[in-house]
């Protein structure tokens, strides 16, 4: 794949002794750009400071012109706290890098006026932490993201509409509860708790959605795994920070209903929305096609 590069930088790269380095710019959705460099000293380029102390090691990159997947990964050292330059474990756990963009440049650090060549760009994927010191950032390219969005909706057994979003075909009304307050914590402090003022029969909020309003997890939304009368809530996944007594949230039902998982025709019919079902629930699927039909494995 051809890349735009200045004549001066190309001439420098063609020499036997080069002074180039890679610059990785990570662009969070709700924050300033974070710059990391493979160089042993920091530098500034195009208005961004690239950090060497918390820099990165570039893994091998693979690029495919066909149906293969482009891969890249950057290893970093985590910063001790938010006050330091770099990326912290707390930022990763709180979702600060979720859907962040990235772009990697190659520059001549001895003469930045030569400009740069873009090595790659895309979105940040999974960020793994090893003992809270070393991190591995998955760098997903635009071509990889495009290749993984091939869903053939006419052959989906389950519904492809977004619950409560009329633009995608679902006419259900979203009804949130009043603000609720956590009154006690369960055995797993990051996913089980009680809000004694929360009413509803057992199973009423199963498969629902909860949004944190205050506390360390404020602004985060997460699926509900189980609900028991008396206000006992179990989340489908642990939240980034442990739940505290006094944290507030709101909660609502989602596509699924009591005893019926979401996205199924049965759940849709129970809610009176079956005429809006965006799928083919009665599509016969041969054994050979079962793994290739979205929603066939329940």
C-alpha positions in Angstrom: 0.0 0.0 0.0 1.5 3.4 -1.0 1.8 6.1 1.6 2.3 9.9 1.2 5.8 10.9 2.3 7.9 14.1 1.7 10.9 13.9 -0.6 13.2 14.9 2.3 12.0 12.2 4.6 12.1 9.6 1.9 15.7 10.6 1.1 16.6 10.3 4.7 15.1 6.9 5.1 17.1 5.8 2.0 20.4 6.5 3.7 22.3 4.0 5.7 22.3 5.9 9.0 18.8 7.0 9.9 17.3 8.9 12.9 13.7 8.0 12.8 11.2 7.1 15.5 7.6 6.1 15.7 5.0 8.4 17.4 1.7 7.0 18.6 -1.1 9.5 19.1 -4.2 8.2 21.0 -7.3 10.4 20.8 -9.9 9.7 23.6 -13.5 10.7 22.8 -13.7 13.0 25.9 -10.2 14.2 26.4 -7.0 15.6 24.9 -4.7 13.5 22.7 -2.1 11.3 24.4 1.3 11.0 22.7 3.8 8.2 23.2 7.1 7.6 21.4 9.6 4.7 21.0 12.4 7.3 21.4 14.4 7.5 24.6 13.7 11.2 25.0 10.4 13.0 24.7 9.6 15.4 21.9 6.8 17.7 20.6 5.3 17.3 17.2 2.3 19.1 15.6 1.1 20.4 18.9 1.3 17.1 20.8 3.9 16.1 23.5 5.1 12.6 22.9 6.3 10.9 26.1 9.4 8.7 26.3 9.2 7.8 30.0 5.8 6.1 29.5 6.5 5.3 25.8 5.6 2.3 23.8 7.2 -0.7 22.1 5.7 -1.3 18.7 4.7 -4.9 17.9 4.9 -6.5 14.5 2.2 -5.2 12.2 0.4 -7.2 9.6 -1.6 -5.7 6.7 -3.7 -7.7 4.3 -5.2 -6.6 1.0 -7.7 -9.5 0.9 -10.1 -10.8 3.6 -7.4 -11.2 6.3 -7.4 -9.0 9.5 -4.9 -6.2 10.0 -3.2 -6.5 13.4 -1.0 -4.3 15.6 -0.3 -3.9 19.3 1.6 -1.4 21.4 3.1 -2.2 24.8 3.3 0.6 27.3 4.2 1.4 30.9 1.3 2.7 32.9 1.6 6.0 34.7 1.4 5.9 38.5 -1.5 8.4 38.7 -3.6 10.8 36.6 -1.3 13.7 37.5 1.5 12.1 35.5 1.8 12.1 31.7 0.8 8.9 30.0 -2.0 6.4 30.5 -3.1 5.0 33.9 -4.8 1.7 34.9 -7.7 3.8 36.3 -8.3 5.4 33.0 -8.4 2.1 31.2 -10.8 0.6 33.9 -13.1 3.6 33.7 -13.5 3.3 29.9 -11.6 6.5 29.1 -10.0 4.8 26.1 -13.2 3.2 24.8 -13.6 4.0 21.1 -10.6 6.2 21.1 -8.9 6.9 17.8 -5.2 6.3 17.1 -2.7 7.3 14.5 1.0 6.3 14.2 3.6 8.5 12.5 7.1 7.9 11.4 9.4 11.0 11.8 13.0 12.0 11.7 13.5 13.1 15.3 16.7 15.0 14.3 14.8 17.1 11.8 11.1 17.2 12.4 10.7 19.7 9.5 10.8 16.8 7.1 7.3 15.9 8.1 5.9 12.4 8.7 4.6 9.3 7.0 1.5 7.7 8.5 2.1 4.1 9.4 -1.5 3.3 10.3 -4.7 4.6 12.0 -7.9 3.3 13.4 -9.6 2.7 16.7 -8.3 1.4 20.0 -9.5 -2.1 20.8 -8.8 -4.2 24.0 -6.4 -2.8 26.5 -4.8 -5.5 28.7 -3.1 -4.9 32.0 -0.3 -7.1 33.3 0.2 -6.6 37.1 -0.9 -2.9 36.8 2.5 -2.0 35.4 2.7 -3.0 31.8 -0.2 -2.6 29.3 -0.9 -3.9 25.8 -3.1 -1.7 23.6 -4.8 -3.4 20.6 -4.6 -1.1 17.6 -7.4 -1.9 15.2 -7.1 -0.5 11.8 -9.9 1.0 9.7 -9.7 -1.9 7.3 -10.0 -4.5 10.1 -13.1 -2.7 11.5 -14.7 -2.6 8.0 -14.1 -6.3 7.5 -15.8 -7.2 10.8 -19.0 -5.4 10.1 -20.4 -7.9 7.6 -23.8 -8.9 9.0 -26.4 -10.1 6.5 -29.6 -8.9 8.2 -32.2 -10.7 6.0 -30.9 -14.1 7.3 -30.9 -13.2 11.0 -33.2 -15.2 13.2 -33.0 -12.7 16.1 -34.1 -9.0 15.8 -31.5 -6.5 14.6 -33.4 -3.4 15.8 -32.3 -1.4 18.8 -34.8 -1.6 21.6 -36.8 1.6 21.9 -35.2 3.2 18.8 -37.8 3.8 16.2 -35.2 4.7 13.6 -34.1 1.0 13.6 -37.7 -0.2 13.6 -38.5 -0.9 17.3 -41.6 1.0 18.6 -41.2 0.1 22.3 -41.3 2.9 24.8 -38.3 3.2 27.1 -39.4 3.7 30.7 -36.7 4.5 33.3 -37.2 4.1 37.0 -36.9 7.1 39.4 -33.4 7.7 40.8 -32.5 4.8 43.1 -29.9 4.7 45.9 -27.7 1.8 46.9 -28.4 0.8 50.5 -26.2 -2.3 50.9 -23.5 -4.2 49.0 -23.6 -7.9 48.1 -20.9 -10.6 48.2 -19.4 -9.2 45.0 -18.9 -5.5 45.5 -18.4 -4.8 41.8 -21.7 -6.3 40.6 -24.1 -7.1 43.4 -26.0 -4.6 45.6 -29.4 -3.7 47.0 -31.5 -0.6 46.6 -34.3 -1.2 49.1 -36.7 1.4 47.6 -36.6 -0.2 44.2 -39.9 -2.0 43.6 -40.8 -4.8 41.1 -41.4 -8.5 41.1 -38.6 -11.0 40.9 -37.2 -11.0 37.3 -38.8 -7.7 36.4 -35.5 -6.1 35.4 -33.8 -9.2 34.2 -31.9 -8.5 30.9 -32.5 -4.8 31.6 -30.1 -1.8 31.6 -28.7 0.2 34.5 -27.1 3.6 34.3 -25.0 5.0 37.1 -25.7 8.6 38.0 -23.2 9.3 40.9 -20.2 7.5 42.4 -17.0 6.3 40.8 -19.0 4.6 38.0 -21.1 7.6 37.1 -22.0 7.8 33.4 -21.5 4.1 32.8 -24.3 1.8 31.6 -24.3 -1.9 32.1 -26.7 -4.9 31.6 -28.6 -6.4 34.4 -28.3 -10.2 34.9 -30.9 -10.7 37.6 -33.3 -8.8 39.8 -35.1 -10.0 43.0 -38.0 -8.3 44.7 -36.7 -6.2 47.6 -34.4 -4.3 45.3 -31.6 -6.9 44.9 -29.7 -6.3 41.7 -27.0 -8.5 40.0 -25.1 -7.0 37.1 -24.1 -9.0 34.0 -20.5 -7.8 34.3 -18.4 -6.3 37.0 -18.2 -2.4 36.9 -14.8 -0.7 36.8 -15.0 0.5 40.4 -16.6 -1.2 43.4 -20.1 0.0 44.2 -20.5 2.1 47.3 -23.5 2.7 49.6 -25.1 6.0 48.5 -24.3 5.6 44.8 -27.3 6.4 42.7 -28.6 5.0 39.5 -31.6 4.5 37.3 -32.8 1.2 35.7 -35.2 0.1 33.0 -36.3 -3.1 31.3 -34.8 -3.9 27.9 -35.8 -6.1 25.0 -36.0 -9.2 27.1 -38.8 -9.9 29.6 -39.3 -12.3 32.5 -38.1 -15.7 31.3 -37.5 -14.6 27.7 -34.1 -13.4 26.5 -34.0 -10.3 24.3 -33.9 -10.2 20.5 -36.2 -13.2 20.3 -39.6 -13.2 18.6 -41.2 -14.6 21.7 -40.0 -11.6 23.8 -41.0 -9.2 21.1 -44.5 -10.7 21.0 -44.8 -10.5 24.8 -44.3 -6.8 24.5 -46.8 -6.4 21.7 -44.0 -5.4 19.2 -43.9 -8.5 17.0 -45.1 -6.5 14.0 -41.9 -4.5 14.3 -39.7 -7.6 14.6 -36.6 -7.0 12.4 -35.6 -10.6 11.7 -36.8 -13.9 10.2 -37.6 -16.0 13.3 -39.2 -18.8 11.3 -36.4 -19.2 8.8 -35.4 -22.8 8.4 -31.7 -23.3 8.8 -29.9 -26.3 7.5 -27.2 -27.9 9.8 -24.5 -26.7 7.4 -25.6 -23.1 7.7 -26.3 -23.0 11.4 -23.0 -21.4 12.4 -23.3 -18.8 9.6 -26.8 -17.6 10.5 -26.8 -14.7 13.1 -29.0 -15.5 16.1 -29.2 -19.2 15.4 -27.3 -20.3 18.5 -29.5 -19.5 21.5 
